Amino acid sequence: MVRSDVSLTVRQAAVHVWKTIVANTPRTLKEIMPVLMDTLISSLASSSSERRQVAGRALGELVRKLGERVLPSIIPILSQGLKDPNASRRQGVCIGLSEVMGSAGKHQLLSFMGELIPTIRTALCDSTQEVRESAGLAFSTLYKSAGLQAIDEIVPTLLRAMEDDETSATALDGLKQILSVRTAAILPHILPKLVQPPLSSFNAHALGALAEVAGPGLSSHIGTILPTLILAMDDEDVDVQSTAKKAAETIVLVIDDEGVETLIPELLRGVNDNQASMRRGAAYLIGFLFKNSKLYLADEAPDMMSTLITLLSDTDNATVLAAWEAFSRVVGSVPKEQLPTHIKLVRDAVSTARDKERRRRKGVPVLLPGLCLPKALQPFLPIFQQGLISGSAETKEQAAEGLGELIDVTSEKTLREVVVPITGPLIRILGDRFPWQVKSAILSTLTIIIAKGGLALKPFLPQLQTTFVKCLQDSNRSVRTRAASALGKLSALSTRIDPLVSDLLSMLQSGDDAVKESVLSALKGVVRHAGKSVSSAIRSRGCTLLKDLLQADADDVRSSAAKAIGTLSQYMDETETTDLVQTLLSMGTLPDWCTRHGALLTFSSISRHCPTKLCHSTSFPSIVDLLKDSLKDDKFPVREASTKTLGRLLCYQLQFGGSTLQLVQLLILASRDSSTEVRRRSLSCIKAAAKINHSALATHISILGPAIGDTLKDSSSPVRVAAERCAVHVFQLTKGADYVTTAQKHLTNMTGLEVRRLAKLPVESDDSESSDDERRT
């Protein structure tokens, strides 16, 4: 402290002496000034910080005390000093300039701008780093006095120097120096020049270098810089690609917490851009940001995850890969305990991507391109697994359903990579005491896994089979139904079907009707997927037991038993089939309407799964007679089952050239039934027949036309709608005016305007004649 005071006293005394000399002998000014300045410059360039400080303060006090009397001598000497070959002295000159400009009044410096600005401009391009750094500080001091003039006369020169290979490096560093002291003022002048397309490798490098200096000051310019760099990341020139990528990485990492509010929307705009290169580059930067940034980005993760999942259905393969990699990094940045909170968001995003892909690829199974990549499920699994393991019952349900939806749009090859770690936890949870909603969701997901995972599930076959059989006895219908569906699909992977079928048949002999329905549904699924592996003994036992259930009072049990027999009939030999048909013919005439209904439902199911065994049977005339008589039954479910069977037999006969007249006549009779359900069913059957073989059915148009015309005026709205669809296909109304004219001849109760209205209906406006329960199956 004492030493500092001494230095101050010495400087003040020296200045006082100097003022006295200048006042009394003005001629000595020109003689002494060079010597004095040489001494000061040497001191300013000294390696001793104390000596530099003393020299700087001395020069500053000299300018403050003598002002305009010494400036005309000092400034030229300092300017000339930049030509000194000694870099230390050139650095001292820059420090001296800062002291002079900082000590002189603004009005005093105005007349010397012509010398100051070129001097600092030269110093900023000096070959030595230390000189340029000191020149940057001098520029900051100059800016206080010259303002925009300093920028306008220095920055353009530095930018031009950057275009010259020899001076580009030093000019860039000069820009960095002035940017480090005057970021907000300089950036608007530099950026427009640097981001002009096409972006050169050097300009990309310059943007990255300046970003390191500007730091958070870049936030307000993100929208100007980032799009240009992202597009350059896909440039044909490899050097431009590399430097642009590095610069973009630098920029996203220098942004601070406030700048994130500008950066994130810009990146989101990028991934939604029309150009694939922009989407791809923005996706990469999102991943880079979340992997490498030190900022807290958990609040930004949801939007990013949702957007990137949607991008997994992109048409550009490289963009899909970039989006998947970015998603992996975003998920990796989220704390483990927070992952389950994103389950709903992920489900919604997967649904959006699926719908987008479905619109693009109509008529084919929907798979997301991003979920066909190797290891595609790995970033998703922690989200759902954490929900399954540690979540509440509701979260577990959401996680199981979401996992199923995800697997549904994943390729089989990709699924097989992770089928073991997925299936194990699901089986364990299914065995615990959780609400039915959780069990139902898990069963649904396991069904999808079985369908796609195939033989990869072999290790789990015993566990899965035991679990599904147990769930068939659950108190909740949804759990039982899904367990039945899953067990049916699982049986396709099993090599020992008889024990399973035997267990199911034993379950049918006990338990309530609700359980029996589920077991029957499971049995039907098992037979459908693995019926060839069922031995004749087990098949015979099953048929006997199922025939008894056709007489059950419960509609669901009766219907399920009929479907199971129909499925089993595909694998029966001729003797078994003949015995079954004779039994059904006898049951179809019994007094108990439930028994008659069961017999007709079974004929309907056989006609769906194996119509050839009925149409080529010696009992076929008797079957048709039974169907005819059943159309007069006093119970409409019997009449409807008979109608459905007639329709399926007609479709088979039309397809393979059999006799059809009687079947058509019976369907026309059913179209006049007192029950709207029977009338609607008959029209659906005729429509299905027309879709299979229109030309063959057209031979009966003279009797079909009036019947369809009558139903077009039916009092029941569902019947009229069915009649309209039927008319469109029977008369081929959508194929042109000639068909419309022909239809008018047969639809005598319809005006020409009404027929033309029917011709405008879409051809594929509804499903085939299959009933609702069969469509679900």
VENVENHU-V47643 format. One line per field, one symbol per residue. phi: phi as a letter, one per 20 degrees, with the letter a starting at -180 (. if undefined). psi: psi as a letter, one per 30 degrees, with the letter a starting at -180 (. if undefined). A space follows every 50 residues. Layout:
# VENVENHU-V47643
phi = ???
psi = ???
This chain:
# VENVENHU-V47643
phi = .ffffffffffffffgfffffffecgffgffeggffffffffffeffeff ffffffffffffffedlffdgfefffffffffeffeffffffffffgfff ffeffgffegfdffdfffffffffdffdgffffffffffgffffeemfgf ffedfgffffffeegfdffffffffgffffdcgffeggeeggffeffffe ffffffffffffeflgffgfdgfeefgffffffdffffffgfffffffff ffeefegffgfeffgffffffdffefffffffffffffffedfefedgfe ggffffffffffdffefffgffffffggffffeeggfegffeffgfffff ffffffffffcfncgecfgfddfflfegfeggffffffedefgfffffff ffffffffddfffffffcfffefgffffffeeedgfffffffffffffff fdflffegfegfffffffffffdffeffffffffffffffffeedceggf ffffffffebnefffggfffffffffffebffeeffffffffffffffff efffgffffffffffgffffdeefffffffffffffffdfffffffffff ffgffffeebfffefeffeggffffffffffdffdffffffffffgffff fffffdmefcgffffffffffdffefffffffffffffffffbffffffd ffefggffgfffdffefgfffffffffgefelfeepfffffffffeefed fffffffffefffeebeffgfffffff
psi = eeeeeeeeeeeeeeeeeeeeeeefifffefeeeeeeeeeeeeefglfjee eeeeeeeeeeeeeeefbfffefeeeeeeeffffkfjeeeeeeeeeeeeee effllefefefgefeeeeeeeeefglfkeeeeeeeeeeeeeeeeefbfee effeeeeeeefffkeefeeeeeeeeeefeffheeeeeffeeeeegklkkl eeeeeeeeeeeeeebfffefgefeeeeeeeeffglfkeeeeeeeeeeeee efffkaeefefeeeeeeeeefglfkeeeeeeeeeeeeeefefkfljgeff eeeeeeeeeeffglfkeeeeeeeeeeeeeeeffkkeffeffgeeeeeeee eeeeeeeeeeikglkjkkefgglkgefefeeeeeeeeeeflleeeeeeee eeeeeeefgkleeeeffgeefeeeeeeeefflilleeeeeeeeeeeeeee eefbffgefgeeeeeeeeeeffglfkeeeeeeeeeeeeeefffkfjeeee eeeeeefffllleeeeeeeeeeeeeeeefheffkleeeeeeeeeeeeeff gkekeeeeeeeeeeeeefffgkleeeeeeeeeeeeeefglejeeeeeeee eeeeeefeeifefefgkfgeeeeeeeeeeffgkfkfeeeeeeeeeeeeee eeeeeggakfeeeeeeeeeffglfkeeeeeeeeeeeeeeefeieeefffg fffeeeeeeeffglfkeeeeeeeeeeeeeeghfggleeeeeeefefifgk leeeeeeeffkkeiflaafkleeeee.
